[in-house]
Amino acid sequence: MESMKLYISERNIKPFSMYLVTIGSILILISLIAGISMLLALVRGIPIHTFNDVNTSVIRFAFNFIIPLLGGILLVVAGITMQKLYDESAVSRTAKKRRLRSVNEKSKMINNFLSADEKAIITILKNSKNPILQSDLMALSGYSKVKVHRILKKLESKNVIKRSRFGITNRVFLNSSP
């Protein structure tokens, strides 16, 4: 797949897939015409002149009908598959952009309703990347045990964080869907 990226950029995938479908359709059409003409010649009793013998007509039939037909079918399927994959990835990229925009808007809205102390705790949680112990939050923020507890209680009621018991303290982490 990496080698395909060198030759086909994202900008020209759609024209390339349409090109594959077109060439495949032409091959199918040519092979059908050749096959039908050979079949009509055999039905009417017209001898098919070959180079030497009957084996050559079988080879000629294979090269004029079967191979172009299979190649055309393969090209059409490849073009349609490529187009579907491109469409799915475009939809996926659009959905990711919308989700990211939505998360950013939610974060901005939440930040408007948070106090400076709540924002400080959230910043510490964002920087930690992993759940952090409530006792460590006291040390990192410099707030008292009661103040951290009250801030976390408010943030939990606003569905910004989650807490889970961990021994005599709590693990605190940001809610994935604020």
C-alpha positions as CSV (number, residue, x, y, z in Angstrom):
1,M,0.0,0.0,0.0
2,E,2.9,2.4,0.7
3,S,4.1,2.0,-2.9
4,M,0.6,3.0,-4.2
5,K,0.9,6.3,-2.2
6,L,3.9,7.2,-4.3
7,Y,2.0,7.1,-7.6
8,I,-1.6,7.9,-6.6
9,S,-2.1,11.0,-4.5
10,E,-5.3,11.5,-2.5
11,R,-6.4,14.2,-4.9
12,N,-6.5,12.0,-8.0
13,I,-7.9,8.7,-6.5
14,K,-11.4,9.3,-7.8
15,P,-10.3,9.9,-11.4
16,F,-7.9,6.9,-11.3
17,S,-10.7,4.6,-10.0
18,M,-13.0,5.9,-12.8
19,Y,-10.2,5.2,-15.2
20,L,-9.9,1.6,-14.0
21,V,-13.6,1.1,-14.3
22,T,-13.7,2.5,-17.8
23,I,-10.7,0.5,-19.1
24,G,-12.2,-2.6,-17.4
25,S,-15.6,-2.0,-19.1
26,I,-13.9,-1.6,-22.5
27,L,-12.0,-4.9,-22.0
28,I,-15.2,-6.7,-21.0
29,L,-17.0,-5.3,-24.1
30,I,-14.2,-6.2,-26.5
31,S,-14.0,-9.7,-25.0
32,L,-17.8,-10.2,-25.3
33,I,-17.8,-9.1,-28.9
34,A,-14.9,-11.4,-29.7
35,G,-16.6,-14.3,-27.9
36,I,-20.0,-13.7,-29.5
37,S,-18.4,-13.5,-33.0
38,M,-16.5,-16.8,-32.4
39,L,-19.6,-18.5,-31.1
40,L,-21.7,-17.3,-34.1
41,A,-19.0,-18.5,-36.5
42,L,-19.1,-21.9,-34.8
43,V,-22.9,-22.1,-34.8
44,R,-23.2,-21.2,-38.5
45,G,-20.5,-23.7,-39.4
46,I,-18.0,-21.1,-40.6
47,P,-14.6,-22.6,-40.1
48,I,-12.4,-20.5,-37.9
49,H,-9.1,-20.2,-39.7
50,T,-6.2,-20.8,-37.4
51,F,-2.5,-21.0,-37.8
52,N,-2.2,-24.8,-37.8
53,D,-4.7,-26.8,-35.9
54,V,-7.6,-26.9,-33.5
55,N,-5.4,-26.3,-30.5
56,T,-4.7,-22.8,-31.9
57,S,-8.4,-22.0,-31.9
58,V,-8.6,-22.8,-28.2
59,I,-5.6,-20.6,-27.5
60,R,-7.1,-17.9,-29.7
61,F,-10.4,-18.2,-27.8
62,A,-8.6,-17.9,-24.5
63,F,-6.6,-14.8,-25.6
64,N,-9.5,-13.1,-27.4
65,F,-12.3,-13.9,-24.9
66,I,-11.4,-15.3,-21.5
67,I,-8.3,-13.3,-20.5
68,P,-9.7,-9.9,-21.5
69,L,-13.0,-10.7,-19.8
70,L,-11.3,-11.7,-16.5
71,G,-8.9,-8.7,-16.8
72,G,-11.8,-6.4,-17.4
73,I,-13.8,-7.8,-14.4
74,L,-10.7,-7.4,-12.2
75,L,-10.2,-3.8,-13.3
76,V,-13.9,-2.9,-12.7
77,V,-13.8,-4.5,-9.2
78,A,-10.6,-2.8,-8.3
79,G,-11.9,0.6,-9.4
80,I,-15.2,0.2,-7.5
81,T,-13.3,-1.0,-4.4
82,M,-10.9,1.9,-4.6
83,Q,-13.7,4.4,-4.9
84,K,-15.6,2.8,-1.9
85,L,-12.5,2.9,0.2
86,Y,-11.8,6.5,-0.7
87,D,-15.4,7.5,0.1
88,E,-15.3,5.7,3.4
89,S,-12.1,7.4,4.4
90,A,-13.5,10.8,3.3
91,V,-16.5,10.2,5.5
92,S,-14.3,9.0,8.3
93,R,-12.1,12.2,8.0
94,T,-15.2,14.4,8.0
95,A,-16.6,12.6,11.1
96,K,-13.3,13.0,12.9
97,K,-13.2,16.7,12.1
98,R,-16.7,17.1,13.4
99,R,-16.0,15.2,16.6
100,L,-12.9,17.2,17.2
101,R,-14.7,20.5,16.5
102,S,-17.5,19.3,18.9
103,V,-15.0,18.4,21.6
104,N,-13.3,21.7,21.3
105,E,-16.6,23.6,21.5
106,K,-17.6,21.6,24.5
107,S,-14.2,22.3,26.1
108,K,-14.6,26.0,25.5
109,M,-18.1,26.0,26.9
110,I,-17.0,24.1,30.0
111,N,-14.0,26.4,30.5
112,N,-16.5,29.4,30.5
113,F,-18.3,27.9,33.5
114,L,-15.2,26.8,35.5
115,S,-13.5,28.7,38.3
116,A,-9.8,29.4,38.2
117,D,-9.3,26.6,40.8
118,E,-11.2,24.1,38.7
119,K,-9.2,25.0,35.6
120,A,-6.0,24.5,37.6
121,I,-7.0,21.0,38.6
122,I,-8.1,20.2,35.0
123,T,-4.7,21.4,33.7
124,I,-2.9,19.1,36.1
125,L,-5.1,16.2,35.0
126,K,-4.5,17.0,31.3
127,N,-0.8,17.1,31.8
128,S,-0.6,13.8,33.7
129,K,-2.1,11.8,30.8
130,N,-3.0,9.0,33.3
131,P,-5.3,8.9,36.2
132,I,-3.8,10.7,39.1
133,L,-4.3,10.1,42.8
134,Q,-6.3,12.6,44.7
135,S,-3.6,12.9,47.3
136,D,-1.1,13.7,44.5
137,L,-3.5,16.5,43.3
138,M,-3.1,18.1,46.7
139,A,0.6,18.2,46.4
140,L,0.7,19.3,42.8
141,S,-1.9,22.0,43.1
142,G,-0.9,23.3,46.6
143,Y,-4.5,23.3,47.7
144,S,-5.7,21.8,51.0
145,K,-7.3,18.4,51.2
146,V,-10.7,19.9,51.8
147,K,-10.4,22.4,48.9
148,V,-9.3,19.6,46.5
149,H,-12.2,17.5,47.6
150,R,-14.7,20.3,47.1
151,I,-13.3,21.2,43.6
152,L,-13.4,17.5,42.6
153,K,-16.9,17.2,43.8
154,K,-18.0,20.2,41.7
155,L,-16.1,18.9,38.6
156,E,-17.7,15.4,39.1
157,S,-21.2,17.0,39.3
158,K,-20.4,18.8,36.1
159,N,-19.4,15.5,34.5
160,V,-15.9,16.8,33.7
161,I,-14.0,14.2,35.8
162,K,-14.5,10.7,37.2
163,R,-13.2,9.3,40.5
164,S,-12.7,5.7,41.5
165,R,-11.6,4.4,44.9
166,F,-8.0,3.4,45.2
167,G,-7.1,2.3,48.7
168,I,-7.7,5.2,51.1
169,T,-7.7,7.8,48.3
170,N,-9.3,8.2,44.9
171,R,-8.0,8.0,41.3
172,V,-9.1,11.0,39.4
173,F,-9.2,11.2,35.6
174,L,-10.9,13.4,33.0
175,N,-14.2,12.2,31.6
176,S,-13.8,11.2,27.9
177,S,-17.1,12.8,27.0
178,P,-17.4,16.2,28.8
